[in-house]
Amino acid sequence: MISHVLPTYNRAPLSFERGEGAWAITADGTRYLDLGAGIAVNVLGHANPDLVAALTEQAGRIWHVSNLYQIPQQERLATALVESTFADTVFFTNSGTEAAELAIKMVRKYWDHAGDPERIEIITFEGAFHGRSTGAIAASGAEKMVKGFGPLMPGFRTLPWGDLEALKAAMSDRTAAVMLEPVQGEGGIRPISDQDLRAIRELCDETGALLVLDEVQCGVGRTGRLFAHEYAGITPDVMMVAKGIGGGFPLGAVLATEEAASGMAAGTHGSTYGGNPLACAVGARVMQIVAEPAFLAEVNRKGGLFRQKLEGLIAAHPDVFEAVRGQGLMLGLKCKVAPVDLVKAGYDQQILTVPAADNTLRLLPPLNITDEEIAEAVARLDRAASALVT
C-alpha cells in the first residue's frame, strides 16, 4: 500500500523537532551536527534569531497579496541584489527549479525578441543539476533524471564537463546560451576553474550567446564570495539563485541584465507566491548579513580551517578518503567507499552529511558554524570513517 506521502525519497530514519545554529535536535533531545544545512539552504543555521525576528515581524503584518500589487519587501530585496551584483533586474520565485525554468524562458524570449526565434539551443554540461521540472531535467540530460519522463523539451545539448574544446566546437550561430554551475553541487562539488570560466565568457561574447549561471547551491556566500563567479572576475547575463537566499524560507530568484531581460514584457511570466512579503522580508535580512565583507571573510577563513582539518582526516583514512575539493564552506570529500555508507555511519556519530555524484560526500554547513564546531565535525567524521573499516 502506498504511503500517504508520495514515496519519491529514500528518507533517513530521523526526524527533527527543533534546531539551534548548526545543530538539529530530535524529539528525545539528541543533537546532530548538521553539515548539510538543508542542502546548502540554512546559511545562518537553524532558528537564527535575526531571521526569526524578520519573519515574525512580517507575519504580524501581512503574509501574501500576490503580484497583482506592489510589494515593498520584494522591491527592497531586489534593490539589495541589484546593488550587490551585475544585475539590473530580478524576478522572484519559490525555488531553484522555478528559477531554472524562467532562465530557460528568458533566453529563448531574448532571441525571439531579437528577431531570431530559431536560435534556441542551450548548451549544458554533464553532471549538472538544474532542478526537476521537465525543462530542468532536459537541461541536465542525465539518464537518472530523464528516464521515463519523455518526450523531453528539445533544444538542449549536453557536453562533457570541463571540455572547453568540445564547447568551442559546439558553439554556433544557433547557440542561444551556455548554462552551467560555477561549482557543481549534485555533480560532486566540482568547481570550474577561473581560467575556464573566463574562456566561456569570452566564447559567449564572440558568438553573442548569453551566459547563464546556476548559483542555486554555490551562491549567497557559500564559497566565500557573495556569488562564486566573482572569483573569475566575470559576470553572467542571467543567474539563478535560491537555497541560501531565503535562509530556510522557500525563495528563489532570477537575476539578469537589462539586455538579457529585454523580451520579458508584462504577461510573459508570473508566479502567485513568488516574492511574497514573508519570503522577501527574510531574504532581505539574509542579504544584510551575508553580503557584509567581514562575514564573507569569515566564511573564507573557516573554509580554509575546515579544509586543513579535512586534509588531516584524509591522511588518517587513506582507504576511505581520496581528496578534498570545493571553495569556502562548499566542500566535498572524494571517497574510496560509497558516500551513502559514510552518511549512514555518520548518523551513529550524530553528524549529518549529504552524498553526491562522483563518489563525493558533500559538506555544506551553516556559514556561521564556529571553529569549535568545525573541529567537532572532523572528529565525528573520523569516528564514522573508522567504523567503516573495522
N, C-alpha and C positions, 0 to 999 in steps of 0.2 A: 504493500500500500504506500503510495507516495506521501511524503511528509507535507505538512501544511505550508512550510516554506520550500519553494521550488529547490530541489537538491542539485544546484549547479556549483556548489562549493564543496571542497574537501576540508571541512572545518576541523580545527583542533578541538579536543575535549576540554576547552577552557571557556569561561565567561567571566567578565569583569564587572564589578559593581560600581567602582569609582576609580579615580586616578589622581595622582599628585605629581606634577612635574614629569620626570622620566619614569615614573612608576605606575603600573596598572595593578589594581588590587581586587582580588576575588571576594566573594561574599563572606568567606571564612577568615579574611584578613591576610591571606598570603600575598606577598608583594613580588611582582615580577618586574625586573628591569627591562624597560621597553626600548629596544634598539630598532624597532620597526616604525614607531610613531604613526601607526595607522597607514603605513606605506608612504612615508615622507609627508604626511599631512600635518601632524601636530607639531609644527615648527617651534612652538613655545611650550610644549608639553601639555599634560592633562590638567584641566581645570585652572588654567592660567588666570590669576586674579584680574589682570588688565583686560583680558578678553571676556571674562565673566562679567565684569563691570560694563563693558561696551555693549554686550548682548542684552543684559538685563535692563540697562537704561533704555535701550531702544525698544525692548519688548514691552516696557511700560508706556510706550507712546503709540507706535503704530507698527504693525508687522508687514502688511502686504497691501499694495494698492494696484499693482500691475503696471506695465509700461505704457498704459494709456495716459499717464500723468507724469509730471516732473517728479524726480526722486532726488532730493538734495544729497542724501547719503551716497547715492550712486555717482553723482557729479563730483563729490569730494574725493571719492576713491579714484575715479577716472583722472582727475587732475593730478593726484599724487602719482599715479602710474605714468602719466604723460611727462610730468616734470622729472621723473627719475629714469626715463628710458628714451629710446629712439622714437617712440610712437607719437602720433598726432591725435589718435582717436582710439576708443576702447569700446567693445561690446561685451556685456556681462552674461555669463552662462551659469549653469549649476554644476558643471563637471568638465573634466578634461575631454571626455568623449564629445560632448556638445561643442566644445571649443574646436576640436578637430573637424567636426562637420562644417562649422562656419568657415574655418580656414580654407577647406576644400572649395566651398561655395564661393568664397571671396575671390580666390584665384581664378576660377572659371568665369565669374562675373566680370572680373577685371578685363579679361581678354575679349569677352563678348562686348563689353562697353567700348573697348579699344578698336572694335571692328574686325576682330579675328576670332570668331566664335568656334572655329575648329581647333584652336590651339588649347587643347585640354589635358595633354599628358603631364602627369605629376610623377617625378622620379623619387623613389624612396629607397631604403637600404635594408638588407637582411638583418634580422634581429630587432627591427623597430617594433615599437608598441605605441599605437596612437589611439587606442580605445577599442570598444567592442561593438560599435554600430556597424551597419553594413558598409558604409563608406570607409570607416577607420580600419576594418579588417581587410578590405580590398587594398588599402594603402600598405598594410604590413605584408600581405602576400603569404604569410606563414601557413603551412598546411594545418597546424593545430588550431589556428584561428578561423580558417575559412571552410574546412571540410564540412560538408553537409548544409552549407548556407548559400549555395549558388542559386541563380547566377549572380556573380559579383558585379559591382559597379565597375564599368570599364574606365580606361584612361590612366591606369597606374602602371609603372614599370619599376620592378624591384631589382636593385643591383647589389653585388657583393659589398659588404660593409668595408669601408676604408679603401676601396679600389678607385683611386682618382682617374686612372687611365680608362677604366670602364665608364666612368661618368663623362669624361671628355668625349669618348666615342659615342655615347648615348645622346648627348645634348644636341638639339637641332632647333630649327625654327618652329617645330611643333611642341617644344618643351615649354609648358606653362609655368612650372615651378619645380624647385628641388625642395623636398621636405625631409627634415632629419632632427634627431635629438642630439644636442652637443655632447651629452653623456647619456648613453643608453642605460635605462634602468632595468626593465624587464629583460633586456638583452644581455645583462651580465655586468653592469657598471663599467661600460666601455666608453671612455672619453675619446672623442675625435681630437686629433692634435690641433693646436692653434694654427700651425702652418697649413694643414689640410682645410681647416675651416675658412681661412683667408683665401685659399685657392678656389674653394667652392663659391665664395662670394664673388671672386673675380670672374669665374666662369658664368655665373648668373648675369653679371654686368655686361659681359661680352655678348651674350645671346639675348638679353632682355628678359630672361626668365626671372620670376620672383623667387626670393629665398624665404622659405617658411621654416621657422624653428619651433620645435616642440619642447618647451621648457616646463611642461606639466610637473615632471618629477625633479628635474635638476635646477629649477628656478627658485625664486624667493629666498635667496640667501643660502641655499643648500650647499653650494660649492665654495662658499666664502666670498663670492661676489653676489650682487643682487640677482643677476642672471648670468649663467655660465658662459654665454657667448662673449661677455665683456673681456674675458682673458685674451681672446684673439684680436681684440681691438676692431671688431666689425659690428655691423648692425644688420638685422634682417629687415624684410619688408613686412612680414606678418609673423606674429608669435603667439603660440598657445600657452596659456598659464592656467593652473588650477592647483589642486592639492594644498600646498602650503599657504596660498594666498588667503584662505579662509581660516587657517589655524585650527581646523576641525569642523568648521561650519561649511556646508556644501557651497562652493563658489568657484567659478572659473571665469576666464576672460580671453578674448582675442584682442591683441594689440596690433595696430597697423599704422603705416604711414598714410598720409592723405592720398597719395597717389595710388597705393595698393587698394585702398578702400573706395576708390572713385566710382565704382559701379554700384555701391551699396546704398541706393536711394531708399526713401521711405517705402515700406512694404516688401522689401526684398528679403528680410529676415526678421524673426521675432522670437520672443520667449515670454511665457506667462510669469514664471517665477524669477527668471534671470535678473540679477541685480536688485533684488528686493531690499527694503530698508534694513532688515535684520542682517542679511549676509554682508551688505556693504558697510554697515557700522562696524562689524567685526573685522572685515578686510582692511578698513581704513586704519584700525588700531594695529593690526599686524604690520602694515606698511610703516607706520610711525616708528615701530620698534625695530623691525628687521632692516630697514633701509639706512639706519644710522651707521656711519663709518666705523664707530667704535664697536658696535655689535658685530658687524661683518669681520672686523679684525679679530675678534674673539673666536668666531667660527673658524677662521683660518688657523689660529693658534691651536685651538682644540683639535682640529683636524690633523695638524702636524703631530700633536701629542698622541692622539689615537693611533695614527699610522705607525709611529715609532714603537708603541707598545705592541701593535699587531705584528710588526716585523719580528719582535722577540717571540711572540706566540708561534709564528711560522717556524722559527728556528727550533723551538721546543717540540714541535709536532710535524716534522718533515714528511711523515707518512699520511698526514691528514690535510695539511695546507700546502699550497704551492706559491702563492704570491698575493700581495695586496695591491689594489688599484682604485682609482677614483680621485676625487677632489673634495677638499673641505670635509664636511660631515656626510658626504655621499660616497661611502667606501664599500668595496667588495673584496671578499676573501675567495680567491680561486682555490677550489678544493680538489683533493685527490680521492675524496669519498663523495657520495651523493649528498648535496646540500640539505635535502629534506631530512636525512638522518641526523645531521648536526642540529637542525631546527628542533627535531624531536628530543634529542639528547639535551638541548638547552632547556626544554620545559622542566626537566628534572632538576636543573640548576636555577630555576626561576629567572630565565632570561628569554626574551622574545626577539627573534630574528626573522628574516624573510628570504626564501630561496629565489633564485633567478636562473636564467639560461646560462649556457657556457660554464656549467658546474660551479656556479658562484653563489656565495652567501652574502646577501645584502645587509649592510649595517647603516641604518638611517635614523639615528637618534634625534630627539629634540635638539634644536640648535643651541639651547641654553643648558644642555647637560653640563654637569660640573666635572672638574678634574677628578674628584674622588669617585664619581660615578663611572667615569671612563676606566679608571683603574679597576673598579669592581666588575665592570663589564668584561674586561680582558681576563680577570681571574675566573669568572664564571664560564667564559668560553674555553679557557684552559681545562677546567674540570669536565666540561662537556666533551672536548676532544679526547681527553684521557679515558673517559668512559667508553668511547667508541672503539678503542684499540685494546681494551683489557678483556 
